[in-house]
């Protein structure tokens, strides 16, 4: 499994990509949107993104994924009881994918 990291635009990713890490870049002011911390099974605190941020990242990078995997992720999100559509649309607006998100959500909801 390839390791993935999100870093701010302007950071030199050459060494990361050479070592096999897939690096996504975003504007520095968007880096912390949806950032949460979870405790893994060993008790370590691990930073990650919440569901809504992850869905926005999928929309932003949809050309990198197989369409079937992309659809499955969106359908799974829509079925979840803990989804927050208001938060999803706020994030989508911040990442400038609001129109695309509305199209997908209109079909799935």
C-alpha positions in Angstrom: 0.0 0.0 0.0 1.4 3.4 -1.0 1.7 6.0 1.7 -0.2 9.3 1.1 0.5 12.7 2.6 -1.2 16.1 2.3 1.1 19.1 2.5 1.0 22.8 1.6 1.6 24.1 -1.8 5.2 25.3 -2.2 6.7 22.4 -0.2 9.3 20.6 -2.2 7.9 17.1 -2.7 10.8 15.7 -4.7 12.3 13.5 -1.9 8.8 12.3 -0.9 7.9 11.2 -4.4 11.3 9.6 -4.9 10.8 7.5 -1.8 7.4 6.3 -3.1 5.1 8.6 -1.1 2.1 10.1 -3.0 2.0 13.8 -2.0 -1.2 15.9 -2.4 -0.8 19.7 -2.1 -3.2 22.3 -0.9 -3.0 26.0 0.0 -1.6 26.5 3.4 -4.8 28.0 4.7 -6.8 24.9 3.7 -4.4 22.4 5.2 -6.1 22.2 8.6 -9.7 22.0 7.4 -11.2 18.8 8.6 -8.1 17.7 10.5 -8.8 15.4 13.4 -6.7 13.3 15.7 -7.4 9.7 16.5 -5.8 7.2 18.8 -4.6 4.0 17.0 -4.6 0.5 18.4 -1.1 1.1 19.9 -2.2 4.3 21.7 -0.5 6.7 19.4 -2.2 9.9 18.4 -2.5 10.0 14.6 -3.5 13.1 12.6 -6.0 12.4 9.8 -8.9 14.1 8.0 -12.6 13.7 8.8 -15.1 12.0 6.4 -16.2 15.3 4.8 -12.7 16.4 4.0 -11.9 13.0 2.6 -14.9 13.2 0.3 -13.8 16.7 -0.9 -10.3 15.4 -1.5 -11.8 12.6 -3.6 -13.8 15.0 -5.7 -10.8 17.2 -6.2 -8.6 14.3 -7.3 -11.3 12.2 -9.0 -9.3 11.7 -12.2 -6.7 9.7 -10.1 -9.2 7.1 -9.1 -11.0 4.3 -10.8 -14.6 5.5 -11.4 -16.0 2.4 -9.6 -13.9 3.1 -6.5 -14.9 6.7 -6.6 -18.7 5.9 -6.8 -18.4 3.3 -4.0 -16.8 5.9 -1.7 -19.5 8.4 -2.4 -22.4 5.9 -2.0 -20.9 4.6 1.3 -20.6 8.1 2.6 -24.2 8.9 1.7 -25.5 5.8 3.6 -23.6 6.6 6.8 -25.6 7.8 9.8 -22.8 10.1 11.0 -22.5 12.1 7.7 -22.7 15.9 8.0 -23.9 17.3 4.7 -23.7 20.9 5.9 -20.1 20.5 6.8 -19.5 18.7 3.5 -20.9 21.6 1.5 -18.9 24.2 3.6 -15.7 22.2 2.8 -16.7 21.9 -0.8 -17.0 25.6 -1.0 -13.6 26.1 0.5 -12.0 23.7 -2.0 -14.0 25.2 -4.9 -15.7 21.9 -5.7 -19.2 23.0 -4.6 -20.9 22.7 -8.0 -19.5 19.3 -8.7 -20.4 18.1 -5.2 -24.0 19.3 -5.6 -24.3 17.3 -8.9 -23.1 14.1 -7.2 -25.2 14.6 -4.1 -28.3 15.4 -6.1 -28.0 12.0 -7.8 -27.1 10.0 -4.6 -29.6 11.6 -2.2 
